């Protein structure tokens, strides 16, 4: 696809039934989705199936689609659900990220900043209201986290960004973060306290009426961070990393994000950049996807 094309223009073209745009769209994203699926699914055939199902699910709802995130993030969200469904069917174990191999200690980060208040017998309307409040609160928290992450990036505070990723995305304990970054646990503890305070202050300043008293899992920050891909690296930056054409501090951070933190989304993107997109296997998959989805497009 052309660089000047926006997600909005691409989506509108697909909604009009533009088969050429749909073909370009598949070609643009199938590789990185497949790399992500292969990292999570043991069999390549299963990985190809969930990618094909992802595009099928997307095109089935495309005419009514109004998304608040990038098309790439939306596709990855569908793919994650497809993989979960596959695992449930097969009762398979998922591949672990760094946060899965560290035990959760007493000082591990959770959503303790947001208290859960449960009613013993809420009505249906109360449930609906809670769901709406819960979704809005998640959106607020995502926006605040995005603002804080961008402030680290703009100020080139990449060491702070690493620490935030390990604490709030990976949920490592203070001690384990300190070991990873070779700093003292006290430094990590102070940083975490300041970050949580910044999150609360931003919410209080910009969203003072937001209700955070509804149900939240202990993995709330991780869920939002992964769902929104808050610190994922732009494809152009990954390409520059591949060519070793980044400033030293950014090169080191991208390497950390890919190898130490092991972001599967960015690793999939990076592997896709490394491989030939016109390989016979990918072309075969593209044709399968086109064949199975073209009938769902609206007629011009």
Phi, psi and omega per residue, in radians:
X1 nan 2.658 -3.111
X2 -1.225 2.482 -3.109
X3 -1.006 -0.572 -3.071
X4 -1.369 -0.151 3.132
X5 -1.272 2.314 3.133
X6 -1.684 2.868 3.072
X7 -0.995 -0.669 -3.109
X8 -1.118 -0.789 -3.125
X9 -1.194 -0.631 3.099
X10 -1.133 -0.799 -3.130
X11 -1.088 -0.746 3.141
X12 -1.113 -0.680 3.126
X13 -1.125 -0.740 3.123
X14 -1.153 -0.701 3.115
X15 -1.117 -0.494 3.080
X16 -1.340 -0.160 -3.126
X17 1.574 0.404 -3.133
X18 -1.260 1.763 -3.068
X19 -1.142 -0.608 3.130
X20 -1.142 -0.732 3.101
X21 -1.139 -0.695 3.120
X22 -1.088 -0.708 3.100
X23 -1.100 -0.753 3.107
X24 -1.130 -0.682 -3.137
X25 -1.078 -0.799 3.106
X26 -1.075 -0.803 -3.120
X27 -1.080 -0.594 -3.118
X28 -1.207 -0.689 -2.954
X29 -1.914 -0.279 -3.026
X30 -1.097 -0.626 -3.091
X31 -1.118 -0.861 -3.103
X32 -1.213 -0.593 3.068
X33 -1.155 -0.718 -3.140
X34 -1.133 -0.716 3.124
X35 -1.074 -0.717 3.114
X36 -1.113 -0.777 -3.118
X37 -1.134 -0.719 3.139
X38 -1.078 -0.599 3.129
X39 -1.201 -0.363 -3.093
X40 -1.873 -0.407 -3.029
X41 -1.997 2.370 -3.016
X42 -1.257 -0.593 -3.078
X43 -1.815 2.305 3.140
X44 -1.060 -0.674 -3.139
X45 -1.036 -0.703 3.096
X46 -1.148 -0.685 3.119
X47 -1.087 -0.758 3.115
X48 -1.140 -0.640 3.110
X49 -1.086 -0.800 -3.092
X50 -1.214 -0.546 3.066
X51 -1.170 -0.772 3.113
X52 -1.090 -0.722 3.103
X53 -1.117 -0.576 3.123
X54 -1.090 -0.846 3.128
X55 -1.160 -0.639 3.113
X56 -1.119 -0.783 3.118
X57 -1.087 -0.686 -3.140
X58 -1.106 -0.883 -3.034
X59 -1.219 -0.449 3.130
X60 -1.152 -0.512 -3.102
X61 -1.937 0.102 -2.966
X62 -1.068 -0.585 -3.079
X63 -1.205 -0.385 3.132
X64 -1.908 0.213 -3.001
X65 -1.376 2.269 2.985
X66 -2.392 1.766 -3.030
X67 -1.904 2.606 -3.117
X68 -1.801 -0.055 3.111
X69 -2.034 3.110 3.120
X70 -1.198 2.746 3.092
X71 -1.052 -0.632 3.117
X72 -1.087 -0.820 3.131
X73 -1.101 -0.677 3.133
X74 -1.120 -0.759 3.113
X75 -1.094 -0.756 3.125
X76 -1.107 -0.606 3.089
X77 -1.115 -0.759 3.083
X78 -1.096 -0.761 -3.115
X79 -1.051 -0.744 3.130
X80 -1.056 -0.719 3.111
X81 -1.144 -0.665 3.110
X82 -1.126 -0.686 3.124
X83 -1.175 -0.732 3.092
X84 -1.041 -0.774 3.116
X85 -1.083 -0.675 3.103
X86 -1.126 -0.756 3.141
X87 -1.112 -0.690 3.131
X88 -1.108 -0.676 3.140
X89 -1.179 -0.761 -3.069
X90 -1.563 -0.175 -3.041
X91 0.941 0.801 -3.101
X92 -1.643 2.782 3.059
X93 -1.575 2.504 -3.135
X94 -1.539 2.738 3.071
X95 -1.215 2.406 -3.057
X96 -1.516 2.465 2.897
X97 -1.566 3.092 -3.090
X98 -1.026 -0.614 -3.107
X99 -1.209 -0.319 -3.108
X100 -1.410 -0.356 -3.054
X101 -1.711 -0.051 3.072
X102 -1.793 2.262 3.095
X103 -1.174 2.550 3.118
X104 -1.424 1.976 3.130
X105 -1.551 -3.073 -3.095
X106 -1.177 -0.460 -3.090
X107 -1.747 0.219 3.120
X108 -1.192 2.593 -3.067
X109 -1.329 2.313 3.038
X110 -2.411 -2.889 -3.119
X111 -1.633 0.618 -3.063
X112 -1.193 -0.169 3.079
X113 -1.301 -0.223 -3.087
X114 -2.190 1.864 -3.030
X115 -1.358 2.539 -3.140
X116 -1.781 2.183 3.081
X117 -2.038 2.065 -3.085
X118 -1.926 2.356 3.036
X119 -1.567 2.492 -3.059
X120 -1.186 -0.586 -3.099
X121 -2.579 1.194 -3.085
X122 -1.242 2.635 3.117
X123 -1.355 2.976 3.097
X124 -1.064 -0.739 -3.138
X125 -1.131 -0.610 3.102
X126 -1.159 -0.715 3.085
X127 -1.028 -0.811 -3.133
X128 -1.072 -0.763 3.134
X129 -1.116 -0.717 3.114
X130 -1.111 -0.705 3.131
X131 -1.091 -0.732 3.114
X132 -1.122 -0.784 3.130
X133 -1.111 -0.712 -3.127
X134 -1.077 -0.803 -3.129
X135 -1.128 -0.754 3.141
X136 -1.130 -0.707 3.139
X137 -1.110 -0.665 3.084
X138 -1.091 -0.729 3.131
X139 -1.124 -0.703 3.108
X140 -1.100 -0.821 -3.119
X141 -1.111 -0.691 3.109
X142 -1.077 -0.742 -3.132
X143 -1.122 -0.727 3.138
X144 -1.158 -0.781 3.099
X145 -1.068 -0.718 3.135
X146 -1.079 -0.720 3.128
X147 -1.094 -0.769 -3.122
X148 -1.153 -0.735 3.136
X149 -1.108 -0.776 3.132
X150 -1.116 -0.565 3.102
X151 -1.166 -0.651 3.052
X152 -1.104 -0.773 -3.091
X153 -1.148 -0.794 -3.113
X154 -1.138 -0.595 -3.137
X155 -1.514 0.031 -3.103
X156 1.007 0.562 3.063
X157 -1.562 1.160 -3.019
X158 -1.282 -0.451 3.059
X159 -1.181 -0.638 3.068
X160 -1.170 -0.678 3.124
X161 -1.123 -0.715 3.077
X162 -1.022 -0.814 -3.098
X163 -1.109 -0.721 3.120
X164 -1.113 -0.716 3.123
X165 -1.076 -0.789 -3.108
X166 -1.187 -0.621 -3.107
X167 -1.360 -0.896 -2.941
X168 -1.706 -0.468 3.080
X169 -1.596 -0.896 -3.091
X170 -1.470 -0.282 3.116
X171 1.060 0.620 3.050
X172 -1.310 2.702 3.086
X173 -1.274 2.879 3.106
X174 -0.987 -0.740 -3.093
X175 -1.131 -0.761 -3.111
X176 -1.216 -0.635 3.068
X177 -1.112 -0.745 3.129
X178 -1.042 -0.716 3.121
X179 -1.161 -0.731 -3.138
X180 -1.093 -0.718 -3.043
X181 -1.729 -0.025 3.109
X182 1.023 0.859 3.029
X183 -2.268 3.064 3.135
X184 -1.410 2.683 3.105
X185 -1.103 -0.528 3.110
X186 -1.112 -0.692 3.097
X187 -1.089 -0.736 3.138
X188 -1.147 -0.741 -3.113
X189 -1.071 -0.781 3.133
X190 -1.131 -0.736 3.133
X191 -1.078 -0.781 -3.132
X192 -1.088 -0.751 3.127
X193 -1.056 -0.749 -3.131
X194 -1.164 -0.676 3.141
X195 -1.133 -0.809 3.132
X196 -1.090 -0.680 3.093
X197 -1.121 -0.710 3.123
X198 -1.110 -0.701 3.117
X199 -1.084 -0.834 -3.135
X200 -1.101 -0.735 -3.111
X201 -1.134 -0.729 3.126
X202 -1.100 -0.749 3.122
X203 -1.107 -0.785 -3.113
X204 -1.123 -0.609 -3.092
X205 -1.348 -0.772 -3.007
X206 -1.762 -0.409 -3.114
X207 -2.354 1.050 -3.002
X208 -1.128 -0.389 -3.086
X209 -1.700 0.065 -3.108
X210 -1.201 2.306 -3.107
X211 -1.655 2.001 3.107
X212 -1.834 0.408 -3.087
X213 -1.623 -0.039 3.128
X214 -1.439 3.138 -2.973
X215 -1.218 2.292 3.063
X216 -2.346 2.460 3.075
X217 -1.401 2.879 3.091
X218 -1.163 -0.298 -3.100
X219 -1.748 0.390 -3.022
X220 -0.954 -0.905 -3.083
X221 -1.105 -0.701 3.099
X222 -1.111 -0.767 -3.137
X223 -1.028 -0.827 -3.114
X224 -1.182 -0.741 -3.115
X225 -1.059 -0.782 -3.117
X226 -1.292 -0.728 -3.125
X227 -1.059 -0.743 -3.106
X228 -1.602 -0.144 -3.120
X229 0.899 0.942 -2.929
X230 -1.104 -0.611 -3.109
X231 -2.009 0.280 3.116
X232 -1.116 2.592 -3.009
X233 -1.583 2.429 3.122
X234 -1.058 2.576 -3.137
X235 -1.062 -0.635 3.115
X236 -1.124 -0.621 3.102
X237 -1.225 -0.669 3.070
X238 -1.104 -0.676 3.105
X239 -1.116 -0.716 3.101
X240 -1.156 -0.641 3.070
X241 -1.094 -0.731 3.125
X242 -1.065 -0.629 3.137
X243 -1.544 0.048 -3.099
X244 0.971 0.763 -3.099
X245 -2.061 0.819 3.107
X246 -2.181 2.652 3.000
X247 -0.999 2.603 -3.044
X248 -0.907 -0.742 -3.090
X249 -1.189 -0.621 3.109
X250 -1.303 -0.656 3.089
X251 -1.051 -0.755 -3.130
X252 -1.164 -0.658 3.128
X253 -1.179 -0.791 3.130
X254 -1.050 -0.708 3.102
X255 -1.084 -0.725 3.078
X256 -1.069 -0.807 -3.089
X257 -1.090 -0.659 -3.106
X258 -1.422 -0.722 -2.976
X259 -1.761 -0.844 -3.109
X260 -1.331 -0.954 3.113
X261 -1.301 -0.554 3.054
X262 1.215 0.727 3.129
X263 -1.060 2.001 -3.063
X264 -1.209 -0.524 3.102
X265 -1.112 -0.884 -3.097
X266 -1.247 -0.599 3.071
X267 -1.101 -0.677 3.105
X268 -1.134 -0.744 3.101
X269 -1.085 -0.742 -3.097
X270 -1.175 -0.756 3.114
X271 -1.107 -0.636 3.116
X272 -1.107 -0.656 3.099
X273 -1.158 -0.551 -3.097
X274 -1.317 -0.430 -3.001
X275 -1.795 2.732 -3.137
X276 -1.303 2.087 -3.069
X277 -1.280 -0.252 -3.105
X278 -1.724 0.337 3.124
X279 -1.078 2.740 -3.091
X280 -1.092 -0.645 -3.128
X281 -1.131 -0.753 -3.135
X282 -1.211 -0.655 3.119
X283 -1.129 -0.685 3.105
X284 -1.102 -0.776 3.127
X285 -1.106 -0.703 -3.141
X286 -1.052 -0.743 3.129
X287 -1.141 -0.670 3.097
X288 -1.093 -0.760 -3.134
X289 -1.134 -0.798 3.127
X290 -1.018 -0.797 -3.111
X291 -1.073 -0.699 -3.047
X292 -1.464 -0.222 -3.052
X293 -2.049 -0.372 -3.000
X294 -1.029 -0.548 -3.133
X295 -1.184 -0.293 -3.120
X296 -1.508 -0.215 -3.120
X297 -1.215 2.572 3.062
X298 -1.197 2.590 3.108
X299 -1.353 2.391 3.137
X300 -1.093 nan nan
